[in-house]
Amino acid sequence: KVNEGEVIILEFEIGDSNTTDLLLSLWTIMSGVEGFAEMVYVYDETLGKWPTLGELVDINQRIILFQHNGPACNEGEGCPEQFHTYYDYVVESTFSVSSIEDMEKTSSCALVLGNGGARTFRECKVYIKYGV
């Protein structure tokens, strides 16, 4: 087997909060891949915390699916349970700056999106906008 110690986190930007059809179709395709569905971790609210990456590897549920700008999966809108609503669990930095100099400032990775830093996962990503 290849990459047995790896964890994959997939984030999908849906772009339409009025449909669950896209997520349902996407899950149908994904779950049709042999062994994929068994490797997807579904967060258990009753545990009160996410497993560590090592724990995910140990139980061989090494894929986590997030979506944002789509339906409110956390509000029971018919989403497949495998898709977690991104900003319920993730906090991230501002995602665009005007120059490389702005990116080099310590504030470019300030955690500002996702409940002010009170989330389990942290993400720092920056897109540089040229010609703005």
Secondary structure as GFF3:
##gff-version 3
##sequence-region A 1 132
A	DSSP	beta_strand	8	13	.	.	.	ID=ss1
A	DSSP	alpha_helix	21	31	.	.	.	ID=ss2
A	DSSP	alpha_helix	36	39	.	.	.	ID=ss3
A	DSSP	three_ten_helix	45	47	.	.	.	ID=ss4
A	DSSP	alpha_helix	53	58	.	.	.	ID=ss5
A	DSSP	beta_strand	63	68	.	.	.	ID=ss6
A	DSSP	three_ten_helix	73	75	.	.	.	ID=ss7
A	DSSP	beta_strand	83	85	.	.	.	ID=ss8
A	DSSP	alpha_helix	86	89	.	.	.	ID=ss9
A	DSSP	beta_strand	90	93	.	.	.	ID=ss10
A	DSSP	beta_strand	96	97	.	.	.	ID=ss11
A	DSSP	alpha_helix	100	104	.	.	.	ID=ss12
A	DSSP	three_ten_helix	106	109	.	.	.	ID=ss13
A	DSSP	beta_strand	111	113	.	.	.	ID=ss14
A	DSSP	three_ten_helix	115	117	.	.	.	ID=ss15
A	DSSP	beta_strand	121	123	.	.	.	ID=ss16
A	DSSP	beta_strand	127	128	.	.	.	ID=ss17
###
